[in-house]
């Protein structure tokens, strides 16, 4: 996978992965996607983010998750 919009700089934001040269961490972008499921609301709050930024943030996070079984409580 090509994460050309995600970078790490040890001197910025504690070396956390960030989107482009914005001071937005991948983690913050993922939180924003969850908080604003309507893309229009997300764009109003973060007009600097582009579709490719969102896509790469999601792909980056997914690539770091392990595929393993986890016990979860049963839905009621």
C-alpha positions in Angstrom: 0.0 0.0 0.0 1.1 3.5 -0.8 0.7 5.9 2.1 2.1 9.0 0.3 -0.2 11.3 2.4 0.9 9.9 5.7 4.2 10.9 7.3 6.0 10.8 10.6 8.4 13.5 11.9 9.9 12.9 15.3 9.9 16.6 16.0 6.2 17.1 15.3 3.3 15.8 17.4 5.5 13.3 19.2 6.3 11.4 15.9 2.7 10.3 15.5 1.6 9.5 11.9 0.1 12.6 10.4 -1.8 13.5 7.3 0.4 15.4 4.8 2.0 18.4 6.5 -1.2 19.2 8.4 -1.0 19.1 12.1 -3.7 16.3 12.1 -2.7 12.9 13.3 -4.1 9.8 11.6 -5.8 9.1 15.0 -7.5 12.4 15.0 -8.8 11.9 11.4 -10.2 8.5 12.4 -11.9 10.1 15.3 -13.4 12.8 13.1 -14.7 10.1 10.6 -16.4 8.4 13.5 -17.8 11.7 15.0 -19.0 13.1 11.6 -20.3 10.1 9.6 -21.9 12.6 7.2 -19.1 13.7 4.9 -20.6 17.2 4.5 -20.3 17.8 8.3 -16.8 16.4 8.2 -15.9 18.7 5.4 -17.3 21.7 7.2 -15.3 20.9 10.3 -12.1 19.9 8.4 -12.1 21.6 5.0 -8.4 20.9 4.5 -9.0 17.1 4.4 -9.4 15.5 1.0 -11.0 12.2 0.1 -7.6 10.6 -0.4 -6.6 11.7 3.1 -9.6 10.0 4.6 -9.1 6.8 2.5 -5.4 6.5 3.5 -6.1 7.1 7.1 -8.6 4.3 7.2 -6.3 2.0 5.2 -3.3 2.8 7.4 -5.3 1.9 10.5 -6.6 -1.3 9.0 -3.2 -2.3 8.0 -2.0 -2.1 11.6 -4.8 -4.3 13.0 -4.1 -7.9 13.6 -6.4 -10.5 12.2 -7.1 -12.5 15.3 -10.1 -13.8 17.1 -11.3 -11.7 20.0 -14.0 -12.5 22.6 -16.7 -10.0 22.5 -19.9 -9.8 24.6 -23.0 -11.3 23.0 -25.4 -8.7 21.6 -28.6 -8.6 23.6 
